[in-house]
Structures are given as C-alpha cells and as structure tokens.
Amino acid sequence: MFGKKNIPAESILILGLGGIGLYLAKRLVHEGYALTVIEPDSELIRRADESLDARLITGSAMSIECWKEAGAAEMDFMIAVTNNDAVNMLSAMIANSFGIEQKIARVRSLEYGQEDSFLTAEDLKVDFFIHPEELAAQEIVRLIKRTAGDEIIDIALGKMQAMAARIDDDSPFAGRTLIEIAREYNDVAFRVVAIARGITTIIPTGKTEVLPHDQVLIMAGTEDLPRLMEVTGMKKKHRLRVMIVGGGLVGSRIAELLGKTVRVKLLEKNEKRAEELSSMLPDTEVLLGDGADKDVLNAAGLTDMDTFISATGENETNIMTCMLVKHLVETQGENQQQTKTISLVNKEEYVVLASTSGSDIAINKKILAGNEIFTFIRRSELLSVSHMHGFDAEVVDLIAAPKAPITKKSLAKLDKVLADHIIVGSVFRDGEWETAVGTTHVHAGDRTIVICDSLHLKDVRELFLG
C-alpha cells in the first residue's frame, strides 16, 4: 500500500488457542509477525488452521519436546494464555531457560506478580502479567465513575479526550453532514472520527451524514469538552446506584472496587456463591436470585438503578438481560434516560451486536487483554492503543518517524490513502494539541492521535513508521 512493508522481525510463541490466544494470534498474524502456537486441543488446531497463517503444533505447553519443535530458542516473545494460571507461570520459567527475552503470562489471580507478592514477577521470570478479568472490572468501574456520556477516554496524557455519544432524533447533529456541523459549531475545536451505525463502523469524511440513532466518536481538547457536551445534548450525571448480575471474578471485583463510594446490589443465582460474596463484600447488598428473571429484577429495585451490569459467564445471557432491562425500565421506570446498561461479552464478534441492541456498552476482556499485550509488544512504536467500545475502532497514540509516508504531504493530499479507514485526529505542536484538519501536515517527530478501524492498525503503523 505504501511501498516496502515494515514487517516486524520478531518471532512469537503463543501457548493456548482458547479465548485470548486465538484473538491475539489473528491480530499478530495480520500485523506480520512470525507466529508459532502450541495447543493440546486438536479441534482448536483444526479450526485455527483454516484461518490462521501460523505454525501450529498439537501438544502440551508442559512438553519440552514441543518447545524444541517450536524452535523456542529462536523466539523473541513467549505469550502464555492457557486456561491454567500455574501452567502460564511455569511456562515463563521454561521460556527463560530457553533464552526467550520477553515473557507474557495471563494470570487470573492478583496474588502473583505484584511488588509485595510472595512471588514477584522477577521470581516467576514474567516480564508482563495480563489479568483479563481485572482489566474488564477496572474498565467498567472507570466507565461508571465518568461524569457523562456513553464513554469518555483520556488520551495524549489527558490533554485530549475521545467521547462517544448517541444521536437522538432532535440532536443538532442529526441529518447533517460533518462539513455542515463543523461550520455551524466553529467556536469549538472537535472532530467526529468514527460513527457506529447498526453493526457497521464508519470512518467518516466531511461529506458523511450523521443519522438519528448513530453513535458518534468525537475527539476534542479537554477544555472544549463542556461546550461539546452542550452541543451534543449530553448532561452531566452521577451514577451512584449500580446493579450487577453475576458474582464471578468480574462482577465481584466491580463491587469490591466501587467500595463505599457507590450503592451496589449484586444478584447471584448460586446459593453457595451468594453466601461467599456476602462475607467478601461487606459494602455490597448481595441478593440470591436469577438476574435474567424480570420478577427478580423488579423485586431487587431495578427501576431505581442508574447503571445495570450483566457480568455472567454467558454471552447470550448478558446481551438478552440488558435488552430485558431496557424494556423494563422503559415501560415501568421513570429514569430510563439515565439508566446505562453494560454487558460483558466474551465473543468479539458479539461486541458490536450487543452495543446495537440492549447494551449501551459491551466490554470484551479478550479485546482489552489483546490490546494490552499488543501495546507491550509494540511499545517502542505505539505509545498507546485504546479500543472504543461499541465501535470497531482503535485510538492510537504514536510518533511519526523520519521519512514516513504521512510526512510527505498534507492530510488533504493524502485523502485517498486515509479515506474510509484512517483519520488523523490531532497533532502535538508548539506545546499544544491541535485538532487536525485538511491543511495539517504531520512532520517527523510529531506526536499524533489516529483513529482507524480495527483491521487497519497495520496500515497506520506503515503510514507513520515507514
């Protein structure tokens, strides 16, 4: 696309194709890495072989012969994401013995790898711990504690923000092109960088029309956010009443993190687990019942809640429960405009579907974990990568390299390259972040915020790094 490709030279060994493993493997192969996978389940190997351009080895992560067959001594990274914490941690020690420089391990327990842990990361030879359930819980808590919007994330060290907002029928954005919107509200510096419409994510141009029920992703400076919220019709609101369905690792951790600052009710249908949670979470009201049952939800006080979270281990249950909650609040409650629904969705292909049905936000721990791992691997090039929930889009913070294609022309003259899948949102220049426009010319060394659809992250890297 831009001439000679900048294909990563690193070789990566992944242990485990379940869950995070397959998602991450697809992404790394797409980015051009040389990938080898060890997986004991022959059925998972067969399925992966149909869509994954990688070397696949059927065998155990604990088999030294499999490691030798994989050429472990020549690997740059080892990523252990099996379903067994002990196997993942032991794999890091094996990788260290083979001389693999960077070891990444998925570990559910937070008792390992911390500075004050009995066994530290140094003890276990792990360079980077990934805790998917903790990432999901922390992300949901962060969203709850935001003061407004479907989602607002800080980028560029907090100097810029990306805000997701739904467009109502009476929104001043509805039925207008982005060029018209920019002309009307030229007193505030912002840019619409992505639009979620149905199950499709659009990286827009100036001629793109915003329609009612679209969810738009808007980039603006922190100081412009209040005015932007006024323009889009968003109102600040505090979410102090939360209901959680599902007392697993994610649900219970959300309740623990919210602590005494938020009123939390947690519904758990397993009696033994509900008893455990009652002891573990003194500041949470734990109720025994099926959160997918409308009578149970009503009895628990659903219509008084500001935020509803479905965090069971079942994708379909979480999606359908959020749809049920939206219906119940709309027909029975008085605060439906304030009630946010958040669902935990473990299949990445369901994320946008969930966000366009009953869930205001769908959280996928595989995507969160994958982004963390990917950013760690590419940390010398990408300062950060943030996935926007409800959009099949990434917000990338990176620095333009000397002689990179992006530095050759102004953005307007690169429109054919950028159109439909990449938008440059802002550039750091003269000590300030500037919203990028057509006349903006990115220079070598400029720190830049870029939005792209998820499948074109590789193109962003080639465009900015040469």
C-alpha positions as CSV (number, residue, x, y, z in Angstrom):
1,M,0.0,0.0,0.0
2,F,2.8,2.4,0.8
3,G,5.7,0.6,-1.0
4,K,8.0,-1.7,1.0
5,K,6.2,-3.1,4.0
6,N,7.6,-2.6,7.5
7,I,7.1,-6.3,8.6
8,P,8.0,-6.9,12.3
9,A,11.1,-9.1,12.6
10,E,10.1,-10.6,15.9
11,S,9.1,-14.2,16.3
12,I,6.4,-15.1,18.8
13,L,5.4,-18.3,20.6
14,I,1.8,-18.5,21.9
15,L,0.7,-21.2,24.3
16,G,-3.0,-21.8,24.1
17,L,-5.6,-21.1,21.4
18,G,-8.7,-20.8,23.6
19,G,-10.1,-17.3,24.3
20,I,-7.4,-14.7,24.2
21,G,-5.0,-16.9,22.3
22,L,-6.9,-17.2,19.0
23,Y,-7.9,-13.5,19.1
24,L,-4.4,-12.4,19.7
25,A,-2.9,-14.9,17.2
26,K,-5.2,-13.5,14.4
27,R,-4.2,-10.0,15.2
28,L,-0.5,-10.7,15.4
29,V,-0.5,-12.6,12.1
30,H,-2.4,-9.7,10.5
31,E,0.4,-7.4,11.8
32,G,3.0,-9.6,10.0
33,Y,4.6,-11.4,12.9
34,A,6.1,-14.9,12.5
35,L,3.9,-16.9,14.8
36,T,4.1,-20.4,16.3
37,V,1.3,-21.9,18.5
38,I,1.3,-24.9,20.9
39,E,-2.2,-26.1,21.7
40,P,-3.3,-29.6,23.1
41,D,-6.8,-29.5,21.7
42,S,-6.7,-30.9,18.1
43,E,-10.1,-29.5,17.3
44,L,-9.0,-26.0,18.1
45,I,-5.9,-26.6,16.0
46,R,-8.1,-27.8,13.1
47,R,-10.3,-24.7,13.3
48,A,-7.3,-22.3,13.5
49,D,-5.6,-24.0,10.6
50,E,-8.5,-22.9,8.4
51,S,-8.0,-19.2,9.1
52,L,-4.6,-18.7,10.7
53,D,-1.3,-18.3,8.8
54,A,0.9,-19.6,11.6
55,R,2.8,-22.7,12.5
56,L,0.5,-24.9,14.7
57,I,1.8,-27.6,17.0
58,T,-0.6,-30.1,18.7
59,G,0.9,-30.7,22.1
60,S,1.2,-29.7,25.8
61,A,2.7,-26.4,27.0
62,M,4.5,-28.5,29.5
63,S,6.2,-30.7,26.9
64,I,9.8,-29.6,26.4
65,E,9.8,-31.6,23.2
66,C,7.0,-29.3,21.9
67,W,9.1,-26.3,22.8
68,K,12.1,-27.6,21.0
69,E,9.9,-28.4,17.9
70,A,8.6,-24.9,18.1
71,G,12.2,-23.5,18.0
72,A,11.8,-21.8,21.3
73,A,15.4,-20.8,21.5
74,E,14.9,-18.5,18.4
75,M,11.8,-16.8,19.8
76,D,11.7,-13.1,20.8
77,F,8.4,-13.3,22.8
78,M,6.5,-16.0,24.6
79,I,2.8,-15.4,25.4
80,A,1.2,-18.0,27.7
81,V,-2.6,-17.7,27.7
82,T,-3.7,-21.2,28.5
83,N,-6.7,-21.6,30.9
84,N,-4.3,-22.7,33.7
85,D,-2.5,-20.0,35.7
86,A,0.1,-22.4,37.0
87,V,0.9,-23.6,33.5
88,N,1.3,-20.0,32.3
89,M,3.6,-19.0,35.1
90,L,5.7,-22.2,34.8
91,S,5.9,-21.6,31.1
92,A,7.6,-18.3,31.7
93,M,10.3,-20.1,33.6
94,I,10.7,-22.6,30.8
95,A,10.9,-19.7,28.3
96,N,13.5,-18.0,30.4
97,S,15.6,-21.2,30.3
98,F,15.4,-21.2,26.5
99,G,16.6,-17.7,26.4
100,I,13.4,-16.0,25.3
101,E,13.8,-12.4,26.2
102,Q,10.2,-11.3,26.7
103,K,7.7,-13.5,28.6
104,I,4.0,-12.6,28.9
105,A,1.6,-14.6,31.1
106,R,-2.1,-14.5,31.6
107,V,-2.9,-14.9,35.3
108,R,-6.4,-14.6,36.8
109,S,-5.2,-14.3,40.4
110,L,-3.9,-10.9,41.6
111,E,-1.8,-12.6,44.3
112,Y,1.1,-13.1,42.0
113,G,3.4,-10.6,40.3
114,Q,2.8,-7.6,42.4
115,E,5.7,-5.8,44.2
116,D,4.5,-7.0,47.6
117,S,3.5,-10.6,46.4
118,F,5.1,-13.6,47.9
119,L,6.2,-14.5,44.4
120,T,7.1,-11.4,42.3
121,A,7.4,-11.1,38.6
122,E,11.1,-11.4,38.9
123,D,10.8,-14.6,40.8
124,L,8.5,-16.0,38.2
125,K,10.5,-14.7,35.2
126,V,7.4,-12.9,33.8
127,D,8.0,-9.6,32.1
128,F,4.4,-8.7,31.7
129,F,1.3,-10.0,33.6
130,I,-2.1,-9.8,31.9
131,H,-5.2,-10.1,34.1
132,P,-8.2,-10.1,31.8
133,E,-10.9,-10.2,34.5
134,E,-9.2,-7.4,36.4
135,L,-8.9,-5.3,33.2
136,A,-12.6,-5.8,32.5
137,A,-13.6,-4.9,36.0
138,Q,-11.3,-1.8,36.1
139,E,-12.7,-0.6,32.7
140,I,-16.3,-1.0,33.9
141,V,-15.6,0.9,37.1
142,R,-13.9,3.6,35.1
143,L,-16.9,4.0,32.9
144,I,-19.3,4.1,35.9
145,K,-17.2,6.9,37.5
146,R,-17.2,9.1,34.4
147,T,-19.5,12.1,34.9
148,A,-21.1,12.0,31.5
149,G,-21.5,10.3,28.1
150,D,-21.6,6.7,26.9
151,E,-17.8,6.8,27.2
152,I,-15.0,9.3,27.6
153,I,-11.4,8.2,27.4
154,D,-8.4,10.3,28.2
155,I,-5.7,10.4,25.5
156,A,-2.5,12.4,25.0
157,L,-1.7,12.4,28.7
158,G,-5.2,13.8,29.5
159,K,-4.9,16.8,27.1
160,M,-7.3,15.3,24.6
161,Q,-10.4,13.2,25.0
162,A,-12.5,10.9,22.9
163,M,-16.2,10.9,23.7
164,A,-18.8,8.5,22.4
165,A,-22.4,9.9,22.2
166,R,-25.7,8.6,20.8
167,I,-27.5,10.9,18.4
168,D,-31.2,11.4,19.2
169,D,-33.9,12.4,16.7
170,D,-33.8,16.0,18.0
171,S,-30.0,16.2,18.1
172,P,-28.5,19.2,16.3
173,F,-26.1,16.7,14.6
174,A,-28.9,14.6,13.1
175,G,-29.4,14.7,9.4
176,R,-26.4,16.9,8.8
177,T,-23.0,16.3,7.1
178,L,-19.8,16.7,9.1
179,I,-18.9,19.7,7.0
180,E,-22.2,21.4,7.9
181,I,-21.7,20.5,11.6
182,A,-18.2,22.0,11.6
183,R,-19.4,25.2,10.0
184,E,-22.2,25.6,12.5
185,Y,-20.1,24.9,15.6
186,N,-16.9,26.6,14.6
187,D,-16.4,28.0,18.1
188,V,-15.4,24.7,19.5
189,A,-12.5,22.5,18.2
190,F,-13.7,19.0,17.7
191,R,-13.8,16.2,15.1
192,V,-16.1,13.3,14.5
193,V,-13.7,10.4,13.9
194,A,-16.0,7.4,13.8
195,I,-19.7,6.5,13.5
196,A,-21.3,3.3,14.6
197,R,-24.4,2.6,12.6
198,G,-26.1,-0.7,13.1
199,I,-23.3,-3.3,13.2
200,T,-21.1,-1.2,11.0
201,T,-18.3,1.2,12.0
202,I,-17.8,4.1,9.5
203,I,-14.6,6.1,9.4
204,P,-16.2,9.3,8.0
205,T,-15.3,12.0,5.6
206,G,-16.6,15.6,5.6
207,K,-19.5,14.5,3.3
208,T,-20.7,11.8,5.7
209,E,-24.2,12.5,7.0
210,V,-24.9,11.8,10.7
211,L,-28.3,10.0,11.2
212,P,-30.5,9.6,14.2
213,H,-29.6,6.6,16.4
214,D,-26.0,6.8,15.2
215,Q,-23.3,6.5,17.9
216,V,-20.6,9.0,17.1
217,L,-17.0,9.1,18.4
218,I,-15.8,12.7,18.9
219,M,-12.3,13.9,19.6
220,A,-11.7,17.2,21.4
221,G,-9.4,19.0,23.8
222,T,-10.2,18.7,27.5
223,E,-11.0,22.4,27.8
224,D,-13.6,22.1,24.9
225,L,-15.4,19.1,26.4
226,P,-18.1,21.1,28.4
227,R,-19.1,23.0,25.2
228,L,-19.1,19.8,23.2
229,M,-21.4,18.2,25.7
230,E,-23.7,21.2,25.4
231,V,-23.7,20.9,21.6
232,T,-24.5,17.2,21.6
233,G,-27.1,17.5,24.4
234,M,-25.2,15.4,26.9
235,K,-25.8,16.2,30.6
236,K,-23.5,15.6,33.5
237,K,-24.9,13.0,35.8
238,H,-23.5,11.0,38.7
239,R,-24.1,7.2,38.7
240,L,-24.5,6.3,42.4
241,R,-26.8,3.3,42.2
242,V,-25.5,0.1,40.4
243,M,-26.9,-3.3,40.0
244,I,-24.7,-6.2,38.9
245,V,-25.9,-9.6,37.7
246,G,-23.3,-12.3,38.2
247,G,-20.9,-12.7,41.1
248,G,-18.0,-14.3,39.2
249,L,-14.5,-12.8,39.1
250,V,-15.5,-9.7,37.1
251,G,-18.8,-9.0,38.9
252,S,-17.4,-9.4,42.4
253,R,-14.4,-7.3,41.6
254,I,-16.5,-4.5,40.2
255,A,-18.4,-4.5,43.5
256,E,-15.2,-4.5,45.5
257,L,-13.6,-1.7,43.5
258,L,-16.7,0.5,43.8
259,G,-16.5,0.0,47.6
260,K,-18.2,2.6,49.8
261,T,-18.5,5.3,47.1
262,V,-21.4,3.7,45.2
263,R,-24.5,1.9,46.3
264,V,-24.2,-1.6,44.8
265,K,-26.7,-4.5,44.6
266,L,-25.4,-7.8,43.3
267,L,-27.6,-10.6,42.1
268,E,-26.2,-14.2,42.2
269,K,-28.3,-17.3,41.4
270,N,-25.9,-19.8,43.0
271,E,-26.7,-20.0,46.7
272,K,-23.3,-21.1,47.9
273,R,-21.6,-18.3,45.9
274,A,-24.1,-15.8,47.2
275,E,-23.1,-16.7,50.7
276,E,-19.4,-16.3,49.9
277,L,-20.0,-12.9,48.4
278,S,-22.0,-11.7,51.4
279,S,-18.9,-12.3,53.5
280,M,-16.4,-11.0,50.9
281,L,-18.3,-7.8,50.1
282,P,-19.5,-6.0,53.3
283,D,-20.3,-2.8,51.4
284,T,-22.4,-4.6,48.8
285,E,-26.0,-5.8,49.1
286,V,-25.9,-9.4,47.8
287,L,-29.2,-10.9,46.7
288,L,-29.9,-14.5,45.8
289,G,-31.8,-14.7,42.5
290,D,-31.7,-15.1,38.7
291,G,-30.9,-11.8,37.2
292,A,-32.4,-12.9,33.9
293,D,-35.9,-13.1,35.5
294,K,-37.9,-9.9,35.3
295,D,-39.7,-10.5,38.6
296,V,-36.4,-10.9,40.4
297,L,-35.1,-7.7,38.8
298,N,-38.2,-5.8,39.7
299,A,-38.1,-7.1,43.3
300,A,-34.5,-6.1,43.6
301,G,-35.3,-2.5,42.6
302,L,-34.2,-2.3,39.0
303,T,-36.1,0.9,38.2
304,D,-34.2,2.8,40.9
305,M,-30.8,2.0,39.4
306,D,-28.6,4.3,37.4
307,T,-26.4,1.6,35.9
308,F,-27.0,-2.1,35.2
309,I,-24.2,-4.5,34.6
310,S,-24.6,-8.1,33.3
311,A,-21.4,-9.9,34.1
312,T,-22.3,-13.6,34.0
313,G,-20.2,-16.1,32.1
314,E,-22.7,-16.4,29.3
315,N,-22.7,-14.1,26.3
316,E,-26.3,-14.6,25.3
317,T,-27.5,-14.2,28.9
318,N,-25.7,-10.9,29.3
319,I,-27.0,-9.5,25.9
320,M,-30.6,-10.6,26.5
321,T,-30.6,-9.5,30.1
322,C,-29.6,-6.0,29.0
323,M,-32.4,-6.0,26.4
324,L,-34.8,-7.1,29.1
325,V,-33.7,-4.3,31.4
326,K,-34.0,-1.6,28.8
327,H,-37.6,-2.8,28.2
328,L,-38.5,-3.0,31.9
329,V,-37.1,0.4,32.7
330,E,-38.8,2.0,29.6
331,T,-42.2,0.6,30.5
332,Q,-42.1,0.7,34.3
333,G,-39.4,3.2,35.3
334,E,-39.2,7.0,35.4
335,N,-35.4,7.3,34.9
336,Q,-35.0,5.4,31.7
337,Q,-33.0,8.3,30.2
338,Q,-30.4,7.9,32.9
339,T,-30.1,4.1,33.1
340,K,-26.9,2.8,31.4
341,T,-26.6,-0.9,30.6
342,I,-23.2,-2.6,30.4
343,S,-22.7,-6.2,29.3
344,L,-19.7,-8.5,29.5
345,V,-19.3,-10.2,26.1
346,N,-16.6,-12.8,25.6
347,K,-17.0,-13.3,21.8
348,E,-15.5,-10.4,19.9
349,E,-18.0,-10.8,17.0
350,Y,-20.8,-10.1,19.5
351,V,-19.5,-6.8,20.8
352,V,-21.0,-4.5,18.1
353,L,-24.2,-6.6,18.1
354,A,-24.6,-6.1,21.9
355,S,-23.9,-2.4,21.6
356,T,-26.7,-2.0,19.0
357,S,-29.3,-4.0,21.0
358,G,-29.8,-3.6,24.7
359,S,-26.3,-2.7,25.8
360,D,-25.1,0.9,25.9
361,I,-21.6,-0.5,26.3
362,A,-20.3,-4.0,25.6
363,I,-17.0,-5.0,27.3
364,N,-14.8,-7.8,25.9
365,K,-12.0,-8.9,28.1
366,K,-10.2,-10.6,25.2
367,I,-10.0,-7.3,23.3
368,L,-8.8,-5.5,26.5
369,A,-6.2,-8.1,27.1
370,G,-5.2,-8.3,23.5
371,N,-4.7,-4.5,23.3
372,E,-2.6,-4.6,26.5
373,I,-0.4,-7.4,25.1
374,F,-0.1,-5.8,21.7
375,T,0.9,-2.4,23.1
376,F,3.5,-4.1,25.2
377,I,5.0,-5.9,22.2
378,R,5.0,-2.7,20.1
379,R,5.7,-0.3,23.0
380,S,8.7,1.2,21.2
381,E,6.5,2.4,18.3
382,L,2.9,2.8,19.7
383,L,2.6,4.9,22.8
384,S,-0.9,3.5,23.4
385,V,-3.8,1.7,21.7
386,S,-7.3,2.1,23.1
387,H,-10.3,0.2,21.8
388,M,-13.6,2.2,21.7
389,H,-16.5,0.1,23.0
390,G,-19.4,-0.1,20.6
391,F,-17.1,0.8,17.7
392,D,-14.9,-1.5,15.7
393,A,-12.2,1.2,16.0
394,E,-8.9,1.9,17.7
395,V,-7.5,5.2,19.1
396,V,-3.7,5.1,18.5
397,D,-1.1,7.4,20.1
398,L,2.2,7.3,18.1
399,I,5.1,9.4,16.8
400,A,5.7,10.0,13.1
401,A,9.1,8.5,12.0
402,P,11.5,10.4,9.7
403,K,10.6,9.9,6.0
404,A,7.4,8.1,6.9
405,P,4.6,8.4,4.2
406,I,2.5,10.6,6.5
407,T,5.2,13.3,6.5
408,K,5.2,13.6,2.7
409,K,2.0,15.6,2.1
410,S,-0.7,17.5,3.9
411,L,-3.7,15.4,5.1
412,A,-5.9,16.7,2.3
413,K,-3.5,15.4,-0.3
414,L,-3.4,12.0,1.4
415,D,-7.2,11.7,1.4
416,K,-7.1,8.7,-0.9
417,V,-4.8,6.9,1.5
418,L,-6.7,7.9,4.6
419,A,-10.3,7.7,3.4
420,D,-12.6,5.1,4.7
421,H,-10.4,3.6,7.4
422,I,-7.9,6.1,8.9
423,I,-8.4,9.6,10.5
424,V,-5.7,11.8,12.0
425,G,-7.5,13.4,14.9
426,S,-4.9,15.7,16.5
427,V,-1.2,16.6,16.4
428,F,1.0,17.9,19.2
429,R,2.7,21.1,18.1
430,D,4.3,24.1,19.8
431,G,3.5,22.6,23.2
432,E,-0.2,22.2,22.4
433,W,-2.6,19.7,20.9
434,E,-4.2,20.9,17.7
435,T,-7.3,19.3,16.1
436,A,-6.1,18.0,12.7
437,V,-7.7,19.5,9.5
438,G,-7.1,19.1,5.8
439,T,-4.2,21.6,5.7
440,T,-2.4,19.9,8.6
441,H,1.0,18.5,7.6
442,V,2.4,15.9,10.0
443,H,6.2,16.2,10.4
444,A,8.8,13.7,11.6
445,G,8.8,13.5,15.4
446,D,5.2,14.8,15.7
447,R,3.1,13.0,18.3
448,T,-0.2,12.2,16.7
449,I,-3.6,10.7,17.7
450,V,-5.0,8.5,15.0
451,I,-8.3,6.7,14.7
452,C,-8.7,3.6,12.5
453,D,-10.9,0.7,12.1
454,S,-9.5,-2.3,13.9
455,L,-8.4,-4.2,10.8
456,H,-6.2,-1.3,9.6
457,L,-3.9,-0.8,12.6
458,K,-1.1,-2.3,10.5
459,D,-1.7,0.4,7.8
460,V,-1.4,3.1,10.5
461,R,1.9,1.7,11.6
462,E,3.2,1.6,8.0
463,L,1.9,5.1,7.3
464,F,3.6,6.6,10.3
465,L,6.6,4.4,10.8
466,G,7.6,3.8,7.1
